[in-house]
Amino acid sequence: MTQTVLHIDSSIRAEGSVSRALSQKITSRFEGATILRRDLADGVPLIDGAWIGANFTPAADRTDEQKAVLATSDAMVAELQAADVIVIGTPIYNFSVTAAMKAWIDLVARAGVTFEYSETGPKGLLTGKRAIIAIASGGTPVDSEIDFAGRYIRHIMGFIGITDVEFVKADSLGNGGDEKIVQANAQVEKIAA
């Protein structure tokens, strides 16, 4: 059976982005897979009052205008639902995710669609999937107390049901960057497709 890989990039840098280079190398390991591509630098709408109103209106009762407001979100959720593997390339900007990554998270974390509320709390609905996160930073060590990107992405993945999450780290590149990129590329070579 052919796997489907959703490849997402969030760096605003089109050239010279370490996270983009790593995510591309990771995606290329899945030979023969169907690749869905989403570049968040192309623009991601922010949720607003109209979006909230549409999202919380039952699907059968939504107006054409509300359906149009949710169209991008629906497409992004459909990509996640179709994917077996999600590859995300993300830098750490100011200790956290990019604005575009945060906007994407807001658009895909939808009650009743990607998670649901239960008697024991929220339950993710996108189970049985794998996520591989290529994360790069200039000075923030991933998994440190000042990393509000990696830990956040891991939490959000689990929140929507994706608990098989692996990180390829090229962090603190301002201190020994070339060596850390070599180490990250070595991590990529060990990823099982």
MARBA-3410 file (N, C-alpha, C, O; in Angstrom, 1 decimal):
193
0.8,-1.2,0.0,0.0,0.0,0.0,0.9,1.3,0.0,1.8,1.3,0.8 ~ 0.6,2.2,-0.9,1.3,3.4,-1.0,1.0,4.3,0.2,-0.1,4.6,0.5 ~ 2.1,4.9,0.8,1.9,5.8,1.9,1.6,7.2,1.4,2.1,7.5,0.2 ~ 0.9,8.0,2.1,0.8,9.4,1.8,1.5,10.2,2.9,1.3,10.1,4.1 ~ 2.4,11.1,2.4,3.2,12.0,3.2,2.7,13.4,3.0,2.7,13.9,1.9
2.4,14.1,4.1,2.1,15.5,4.1,3.3,16.2,4.5,3.8,16.1,5.6 ~ 3.9,17.0,3.6,5.1,17.8,3.8,4.8,19.3,4.0,4.3,19.9,3.1 ~ 5.0,19.8,5.2,4.7,21.1,5.6,6.0,21.9,5.9,6.8,21.4,6.7 ~ 6.2,23.1,5.4,7.3,23.9,5.8,6.7,25.2,6.3,5.7,25.7,5.9 ~ 7.4,25.8,7.3,6.9,27.1,7.9,7.9,28.2,8.0,7.6,29.3,8.4
9.2,27.9,7.5,10.2,29.0,7.5,9.8,30.0,6.5,9.3,29.7,5.4 ~ 10.0,31.3,6.8,9.8,32.3,5.9,10.9,32.5,4.9,10.8,33.2,3.9 ~ 12.0,31.8,5.1,13.2,31.8,4.2,13.0,30.8,3.1,12.9,29.6,3.4 ~ 12.9,31.3,1.9,12.8,30.3,0.8,14.2,29.7,0.4,14.3,28.6,0.0 ~ 15.2,30.5,0.6,16.6,30.0,0.4,17.4,30.0,1.7,17.2,30.9,2.5
18.2,29.0,1.8,19.1,28.9,3.0,18.5,28.5,4.3,19.1,28.6,5.4 ~ 17.3,27.9,4.2,16.6,27.5,5.4,17.0,26.1,5.8,16.9,25.2,4.9 ~ 17.5,25.9,7.0,18.0,24.6,7.4,16.8,23.7,7.6,16.8,22.5,7.2 ~ 15.7,24.2,8.2,14.5,23.3,8.4,13.9,22.9,7.1,13.4,21.7,7.0 ~ 13.9,23.7,6.1,13.4,23.3,4.8,14.2,22.2,4.1,13.7,21.3,3.6
15.5,22.4,4.2,16.4,21.4,3.6,16.3,20.1,4.3,16.2,19.0,3.7 ~ 16.2,20.1,5.7,16.0,18.8,6.4,14.6,18.2,6.1,14.6,17.0,5.9 ~ 13.6,19.0,6.1,12.3,18.4,5.8,12.2,17.8,4.4,11.5,16.8,4.2 ~ 12.9,18.4,3.5,12.9,17.9,2.1,13.6,16.5,2.1,13.2,15.6,1.4 ~ 14.8,16.5,2.8,15.5,15.2,2.8,14.7,14.1,3.5,14.7,13.0,3.1
14.0,14.5,4.5,13.1,13.5,5.2,12.0,13.0,4.3,11.8,11.8,4.1 ~ 11.4,13.9,3.6,10.3,13.5,2.7,10.8,12.6,1.5,10.1,11.7,1.1 ~ 12.0,12.9,1.1,12.6,12.1,0.0,12.9,10.7,0.4,13.1,9.9,-0.5 ~ 13.0,10.4,1.6,13.2,9.0,2.1,12.0,8.1,1.9,12.1,6.9,1.8 ~ 10.8,8.7,1.6,9.6,8.0,1.4,9.4,7.8,-0.1,8.5,8.3,-0.7
10.3,7.0,-0.7,10.2,6.7,-2.1,8.9,6.1,-2.5,8.5,5.1,-1.8 ~ 8.3,6.5,-3.5,7.0,6.0,-4.0,5.8,6.4,-3.3,4.7,6.1,-3.7 ~ 6.0,7.3,-2.3,4.8,7.8,-1.5,4.1,8.9,-2.3,4.7,9.5,-3.2 ~ 2.9,9.0,-2.0,2.1,10.2,-2.5,2.5,11.4,-1.6,2.3,11.3,-0.4 ~ 2.9,12.5,-2.2,3.4,13.6,-1.4,2.3,14.7,-1.5,2.0,15.2,-2.6
1.8,15.2,-0.4,1.0,16.4,-0.4,1.9,17.5,0.2,2.6,17.3,1.1 ~ 1.8,18.7,-0.4,2.8,19.7,-0.1,2.0,20.9,0.4,1.0,21.3,-0.2 ~ 2.4,21.5,1.5,1.8,22.7,2.1,3.0,23.6,2.6,3.7,23.3,3.5 ~ 3.1,24.8,1.9,4.2,25.7,2.3,3.5,26.9,3.0,2.8,27.7,2.4 ~ 3.6,26.9,4.3,2.9,28.0,5.1,3.4,29.4,4.8,2.7,30.3,5.1
4.6,29.5,4.2,5.1,30.8,3.9,4.3,31.4,2.7,4.4,32.6,2.5 ~ 3.5,30.6,2.0,2.7,31.1,1.0,1.5,31.9,1.5,0.8,32.6,0.8 ~ 1.3,31.8,2.8,0.2,32.6,3.5,-0.8,31.7,4.1,-1.3,30.7,3.6 ~ -1.2,32.0,5.4,-2.1,31.2,6.1,-3.1,32.2,6.8,-2.6,33.1,7.5 ~ -4.4,32.1,6.5,-5.3,33.0,7.1,-5.4,32.9,8.6,-5.2,31.8,9.2
-5.6,34.0,9.3,-5.8,33.9,10.8,-7.3,33.7,11.1,-8.2,34.1,10.3 ~ -7.5,32.9,12.1,-8.9,32.8,12.6,-9.4,34.1,13.1,-8.7,34.9,13.6 ~ -10.7,34.4,12.9,-11.4,35.6,13.3,-12.8,35.3,13.8,-13.2,34.1,13.8 ~ -13.6,36.3,14.1,-14.9,36.1,14.5,-15.8,35.3,13.5,-16.6,34.5,13.9 ~ -15.6,35.6,12.2,-16.4,34.9,11.2,-16.0,33.4,11.2,-16.9,32.6,11.0
-14.7,33.2,11.3,-14.3,31.8,11.3,-14.8,31.0,12.5,-15.3,29.9,12.4 ~ -14.7,31.6,13.7,-15.3,31.0,14.9,-16.8,30.7,14.7,-17.2,29.6,15.1 ~ -17.5,31.7,14.2,-18.9,31.5,14.0,-19.2,30.3,13.1,-20.1,29.5,13.3 ~ -18.5,30.3,12.0,-18.7,29.2,11.0,-18.3,27.8,11.6,-19.0,26.9,11.4 ~ -17.2,27.8,12.3,-16.7,26.6,12.8,-17.6,26.0,13.9,-17.8,24.7,13.9
-18.3,26.8,14.6,-19.2,26.3,15.7,-20.6,26.2,15.2,-21.5,25.9,16.0 ~ -20.9,26.5,14.0,-22.2,26.2,13.4,-22.2,24.8,12.9,-21.3,24.4,12.2 ~ -23.2,24.0,13.2,-23.2,22.6,12.7,-23.1,22.6,11.2,-23.7,23.4,10.5 ~ -22.3,21.6,10.7,-22.0,21.5,9.2,-23.2,21.6,8.4,-23.2,22.3,7.3 ~ -24.3,21.0,8.7,-25.5,21.0,7.9,-26.2,22.3,7.9,-27.0,22.6,7.0
-25.9,23.2,8.9,-26.6,24.5,8.9,-25.7,25.6,8.4,-26.2,26.8,8.4 ~ -24.5,25.4,7.9,-23.6,26.4,7.5,-24.1,27.0,6.2,-24.5,26.3,5.3 ~ -24.0,28.4,6.1,-24.3,29.1,4.9,-23.2,28.9,3.9,-22.1,28.4,4.3 ~ -23.4,29.3,2.6,-22.3,29.2,1.7,-21.2,30.1,2.1,-20.0,29.8,1.9 ~ -21.5,31.3,2.7,-20.4,32.2,3.2,-19.6,31.5,4.3,-18.4,31.6,4.3
-20.3,30.8,5.2,-19.5,30.1,6.2,-18.7,29.0,5.7,-17.6,28.8,6.2 ~ -19.2,28.3,4.7,-18.4,27.2,4.1,-17.2,27.8,3.4,-16.1,27.2,3.5 ~ -17.3,29.0,2.8,-16.2,29.6,2.2,-15.1,30.1,3.2,-13.9,30.0,3.0 ~ -15.6,30.5,4.4,-14.7,31.0,5.4,-13.9,29.8,5.9,-12.7,29.9,6.3 ~ -14.5,28.6,6.0,-13.8,27.4,6.5,-13.1,26.6,5.4,-12.4,25.6,5.7
-13.1,27.0,4.2,-12.5,26.3,3.1,-11.1,25.9,3.2,-10.7,24.8,3.0 ~ -10.2,26.9,3.6,-8.8,26.7,3.8,-8.6,25.7,5.0,-7.8,24.8,4.9 ~ -9.3,25.9,6.1,-9.2,25.0,7.2,-9.6,23.6,6.8,-8.9,22.6,7.2 ~ -10.7,23.5,6.1,-11.2,22.2,5.7,-10.1,21.5,4.8,-9.9,20.3,5.0 ~ -9.5,22.2,3.9,-8.5,21.6,3.1,-7.3,21.1,3.9,-6.7,20.1,3.6
-6.9,22.0,4.9,-5.7,21.6,5.7,-6.1,20.4,6.6,-5.2,19.5,6.7 ~ -7.3,20.3,7.1,-7.7,19.1,7.9,-7.7,17.9,7.0,-7.3,16.8,7.4 ~ -8.2,18.0,5.8,-8.3,16.9,4.8,-6.9,16.4,4.5,-6.7,15.2,4.4 ~ -5.9,17.3,4.4,-4.6,16.8,4.2,-4.1,16.0,5.3,-3.4,14.9,5.1 ~ -4.3,16.4,6.5,-3.9,15.7,7.7,-4.6,14.3,7.8,-4.0,13.3,8.1
-5.9,14.3,7.5,-6.7,13.1,7.5,-6.2,12.1,6.5,-6.2,10.9,6.7 ~ -5.7,12.6,5.3,-5.3,11.7,4.2,-3.9,11.2,4.5,-3.5,10.1,4.0 ~ -3.1,11.9,5.3,-1.7,11.5,5.5,-1.5,10.4,6.4,-2.1,10.2,7.5 ~ -0.5,9.5,6.1,0.0,8.5,7.0,1.2,9.1,7.8,1.3,8.8,9.0 ~ 1.9,9.9,7.2,3.1,10.5,7.8,3.0,12.0,7.5,2.7,12.5,6.4
3.3,12.8,8.6,3.4,14.3,8.5,4.8,14.7,8.7,5.4,14.4,9.8 ~ 5.4,15.4,7.8,6.8,15.9,7.9,6.6,17.4,8.0,6.1,18.1,7.1 ~ 7.1,18.0,9.1,7.0,19.4,9.3,8.5,20.0,9.5,9.2,19.5,10.3 ~ 8.8,21.0,8.6,10.0,21.7,8.8,9.7,23.0,9.4,8.9,23.8,8.9 ~ 10.3,23.3,10.6,10.0,24.5,11.3,11.3,25.1,12.0,12.0,24.3,12.6
11.5,26.4,11.8,12.5,27.0,12.7,11.9,27.4,14.0,10.7,27.4,14.2 ~ 12.8,27.8,14.9,12.3,28.4,16.1,12.6,29.9,16.0,13.7,30.3,15.8 ~ 11.5,30.7,16.1,11.6,32.1,16.0,11.3,32.7,17.4,10.2,32.4,17.9 ~ 12.2,33.4,18.0,11.9,34.0,19.3,11.4,33.0,20.3,10.4,33.3,21.0 ~ 12.0,31.9,20.3,11.7,30.8,21.3,10.5,30.0,21.0,10.2,29.1,21.7
9.8,30.3,19.9,8.5,29.6,19.6,8.4,29.3,18.1,9.3,29.4,17.3 ~ 7.2,28.9,17.7,6.9,28.6,16.3,6.7,29.8,15.5,6.5,30.9,16.1 ~ 6.8,29.7,14.2,6.5,30.9,13.3,5.0,31.3,13.5,4.2,30.4,13.9 ~ 4.7,32.5,13.1,3.3,32.9,13.1,2.5,32.1,12.2,1.3,31.8,12.5 ~ 3.1,31.7,11.0,2.3,30.8,10.1,2.0,29.5,10.7,1.0,28.9,10.4
3.0,28.9,11.4,2.7,27.6,12.0,1.7,27.7,13.1,0.8,26.8,13.2 ~ 1.7,28.8,13.9,0.6,29.0,14.9,-0.7,29.1,14.2,-1.7,28.5,14.6 ~ -0.8,29.8,13.1,-2.0,30.0,12.3,-2.5,28.7,11.8,-3.7,28.4,11.8 ~ -1.6,27.8,11.3,-2.0,26.5,10.8,-2.6,25.7,11.9,-3.6,25.0,11.8 ~ -1.9,25.7,13.1,-2.4,24.9,14.2,-3.8,25.4,14.6,-4.7,24.5,14.8
-4.0,26.7,14.6,-5.4,27.2,14.9,-6.4,26.7,13.9,-7.6,26.5,14.3 ~ -6.0,26.5,12.7,-7.0,26.1,11.6,-7.2,24.6,11.6,-8.3,24.2,11.1 ~ -6.3,23.8,12.2,-6.5,22.4,12.1,-6.9,21.8,13.5,-7.4,20.6,13.5 ~ -6.8,22.5,14.6,-7.2,21.9,15.9,-8.7,22.3,16.1,-9.0,23.3,16.6 ~ -9.5,21.4,15.6,-11.0,21.7,15.5,-11.8,20.7,16.3,-11.7,19.5,16.0
-12.5,21.2,17.3,-13.4,20.3,18.1,-14.4,19.6,17.2,-15.0,20.2,16.4 ~ -14.5,18.2,17.4,-15.4,17.4,16.6,-14.9,17.0,15.3,-15.5,16.3,14.6 ~ -13.7,17.5,14.9,-13.1,17.2,13.6,-11.7,16.5,13.8,-11.5,15.4,13.3 ~ -10.8,17.2,14.5,-9.5,16.6,14.8,-9.3,16.2,16.2,-8.4,15.5,16.6 ~ -10.2,16.6,17.1,-10.2,16.2,18.5,-11.7,16.3,18.9,-12.5,17.0,18.3
-12.0,15.6,20.0,-13.3,15.7,20.6,-13.2,15.8,22.1,-12.2,15.3,22.7 ~ -14.2,16.3,22.8,-14.2,16.3,24.2,-14.9,15.0,24.7,-15.9,14.6,24.2 ~ -14.3,14.5,25.7,-14.8,13.2,26.4,-14.9,13.5,27.9,-14.5,14.5,28.4 ~ -15.4,12.5,28.6,-15.5,12.6,30.0,-14.2,12.7,30.7,-14.1,13.2,31.8 ~ -13.2,12.2,30.0,-11.8,12.2,30.6,-11.0,13.4,30.0,-9.8,13.5,30.3
-11.6,14.2,29.2,-10.9,15.3,28.6,-10.8,15.2,27.1,-11.4,14.3,26.5 ~ -10.0,16.1,26.5,-9.9,16.0,25.0,-9.3,14.7,24.5,-8.4,14.2,25.2 ~ -9.7,14.3,23.4,-9.3,13.0,22.8,-9.0,13.3,21.3,-9.9,13.7,20.6 ~ -7.7,13.1,20.9,-7.4,13.3,19.5,-8.0,12.3,18.5,-8.2,11.1,18.9 ~ -8.4,12.7,17.4,-9.1,11.9,16.4,-8.2,11.4,15.2,-8.6,10.6,14.4
-7.0,11.9,15.1,-6.1,11.6,14.0,-5.1,10.6,14.5,-3.9,10.8,14.4 ~ -5.6,9.4,14.9,-4.7,8.4,15.4,-4.1,7.6,14.3,-4.6,7.6,13.2 ~ -3.0,6.8,14.7,-2.4,5.9,13.7,-1.5,6.6,12.7,-1.2,6.0,11.7 ~ -1.1,7.8,13.0,-0.3,8.6,12.1,1.1,8.8,12.7,1.2,8.6,13.9 ~ 2.1,9.2,11.9,3.4,9.4,12.4,3.8,10.8,12.0,3.5,11.3,10.9
4.5,11.5,12.9,5.0,12.9,12.6,6.5,12.9,12.8,7.0,12.4,13.7 ~ 7.2,13.6,11.8,8.6,13.8,11.9,8.8,15.3,11.7,8.5,15.9,10.7 ~ 9.4,15.9,12.8,9.6,17.3,12.8,11.1,17.7,12.6,11.9,17.3,13.4 ~ 11.4,18.4,11.6,12.7,18.9,11.3,12.7,20.3,11.9,12.0,21.2,11.4 ~ 13.5,20.5,13.0,13.4,21.8,13.7,14.8,22.4,13.8,15.8,21.7,14.1
14.9,23.7,13.5,16.2,24.4,13.5,16.1,25.6,14.3,15.1,26.3,14.4 ~ 17.2,26.0,15.0,17.3,27.2,15.7,18.7,27.8,15.7,19.6,27.1,15.5 ~ 18.7,29.1,15.9,20.0,29.8,16.0,20.6,29.7,17.3,21.8,29.5,17.5 ~ 19.8,29.7,18.4,20.4,29.7,19.7,19.6,29.0,20.8,20.1,28.7,21.8 ~ 18.4,28.6,20.4,17.5,27.9,21.4,17.7,26.4,21.3,17.5,25.8,20.3
18.2,25.8,22.4,18.3,24.3,22.4,16.9,23.7,22.5,16.1,24.0,23.3 ~ 16.7,22.7,21.6,15.4,22.0,21.6,15.3,21.2,22.8,16.2,20.6,23.3 ~ 14.1,21.2,23.4,13.7,20.5,24.6,14.3,21.2,25.9,14.2,20.6,27.0 ~ 14.8,22.4,25.7,15.2,23.1,26.9,14.1,23.9,27.5,13.0,24.0,26.9 ~ 14.3,24.5,28.6,13.2,25.3,29.3,12.8,26.5,28.5,11.7,27.1,28.7
13.6,26.9,27.5,13.3,28.1,26.7,12.8,27.7,25.3,12.6,28.6,24.5 ~ 12.6,26.4,25.1,12.1,26.0,23.8,10.5,25.9,23.9,10.0,25.0,24.6 ~ 9.9,26.8,23.3,8.4,26.9,23.3,7.9,26.5,21.9,6.7,26.7,21.6 ~ 8.7,25.9,21.1,8.4,25.5,19.8,8.2,24.0,19.7,7.2,23.4,19.5 ~ 9.3,23.3,20.0,9.3,21.8,19.9,8.3,21.2,20.8,7.6,20.3,20.5
8.3,21.6,22.1,7.4,21.1,23.1,6.0,21.4,22.7,5.1,20.5,22.9 ~ 5.7,22.5,22.1,4.4,22.9,21.7,3.9,22.1,20.5,2.8,21.6,20.5 ~ 4.8,21.9,19.5,4.4,21.0,18.4,4.1,19.6,18.9,3.1,19.0,18.4 ~ 5.0,19.1,19.7,4.7,17.7,20.2,3.4,17.6,20.9,2.6,16.7,20.8 ~ 3.1,18.6,21.8,1.8,18.7,22.5,0.6,18.7,21.5,-0.3,18.0,21.7
0.7,19.6,20.5,-0.4,19.8,19.6,-0.6,18.5,18.8,-1.7,18.0,18.6 ~ 0.5,17.8,18.4,0.3,16.6,17.6,-0.4,15.6,18.5,-1.3,14.9,18.0 ~ 0.0,15.4,19.8,-0.7,14.5,20.7,-2.1,14.9,20.9,-3.0,14.0,21.0 ~ -2.4,16.2,21.0,-3.7,16.7,21.2,-4.7,16.3,20.1,-5.9,16.0,20.4 ~ -4.2,16.2,18.9,-5.1,15.8,17.7,-4.9,14.3,17.4,-5.5,13.8,16.4
-4.2,13.6,18.3,-4.1,12.2,18.2,-2.9,11.6,17.6,-2.8,10.3,17.5 ~ -1.9,12.4,17.3,-0.6,11.9,16.7,0.4,11.8,17.8,1.0,12.8,18.2 ~ 0.6,10.6,18.2,1.6,10.4,19.4,2.9,9.8,19.0,3.9,9.9,19.8 ~ 3.0,9.3,17.8,4.3,8.9,17.2,5.0,10.1,16.6,4.9,10.3,15.4 ~ 5.8,10.8,17.4,6.4,12.0,17.0,7.9,11.9,17.2,8.4,11.6,18.3
8.7,12.2,16.1,10.1,12.1,16.1,10.7,13.5,15.7,10.1,14.1,14.8 ~ 11.8,13.9,16.3,12.4,15.2,16.0,13.8,15.0,15.4,14.5,14.1,15.8 ~ 14.0,15.7,14.3,15.4,15.8,13.7,15.8,17.3,14.1,15.2,18.2,13.7 ~ 16.8,17.4,14.9,17.2,18.6,15.5,18.5,19.2,14.9,19.5,18.5,14.9 ~ 18.4,20.4,14.5,19.6,21.2,14.1,19.4,22.5,14.9,19.1,23.6,14.4
19.7,22.4,16.2,19.4,23.5,17.1,20.7,24.2,17.6,21.8,23.7,17.4 ~ 20.6,25.4,18.1,21.7,26.2,18.5,22.8,26.3,17.4,24.0,26.2,17.7 ~ 22.3,26.6,16.2,23.3,26.7,15.1,24.3,27.8,15.2,25.3,27.8,14.5 ~ 24.0,28.8,16.0,24.9,29.9,16.2,26.2,29.4,16.9,27.2,30.2,17.0 ~ 26.2,28.2,17.4,27.3,27.6,18.2,27.7,26.3,17.5,27.1,25.2,18.0
28.5,26.2,16.5,28.9,25.0,15.9,27.9,24.5,14.9,27.6,23.3,14.8 ~ 27.4,25.4,14.1,26.3,25.1,13.1,26.6,24.0,12.1,25.8,23.2,11.9 ~ 27.8,24.1,11.5,28.1,23.1,10.5,28.1,21.7,11.1,27.6,20.8,10.4 ~ 28.7,21.5,12.2,28.7,20.2,12.9,27.3,19.7,13.2,26.9,18.5,13.1 ~ 26.4,20.6,13.6,25.1,20.3,14.0,24.2,19.9,12.8,23.3,19.1,12.9
24.5,20.6,11.7,23.8,20.2,10.4,24.2,18.8,10.0,23.4,18.0,9.5 ~ 25.5,18.5,10.1,26.0,17.2,9.8,25.3,16.1,10.7,24.8,15.1,10.2 ~ 25.1,16.4,12.0,24.5,15.5,12.9,23.0,15.3,12.5,22.5,14.2,12.6 ~ 22.3,16.4,12.2,20.9,16.4,11.8,20.8,15.5,10.5,19.8,14.7,10.4 ~ 21.7,15.7,9.6,21.6,14.9,8.3,21.8,13.4,8.6,21.2,12.6,8.0
22.6,13.1,9.6,22.9,11.7,10.0,21.6,11.2,10.6,21.3,10.0,10.4 ~ 20.9,12.0,11.4,19.6,11.6,11.9,18.6,11.2,10.8,17.9,10.2,10.9 ~ 18.6,12.1,9.8,17.7,11.8,8.7,18.0,10.5,8.0,17.0,9.7,7.7 ~ 19.2,10.1,7.9,19.6,8.9,7.2,19.1,7.6,8.0,19.0,6.6,7.5 ~ 18.9,7.8,9.3,18.4,6.7,10.1,16.9,6.6,10.2,16.4,5.6,10.8
16.2,7.5,9.6,14.7,7.4,9.6,14.2,6.3,8.7,14.6,6.2,7.5 ~ 13.4,5.5,9.3,12.8,4.4,8.5,11.6,4.9,7.8,10.7,5.5,8.4 ~ 11.5,4.6,6.5,10.4,5.0,5.7,9.3,4.0,5.7,8.3,4.2,5.1
END
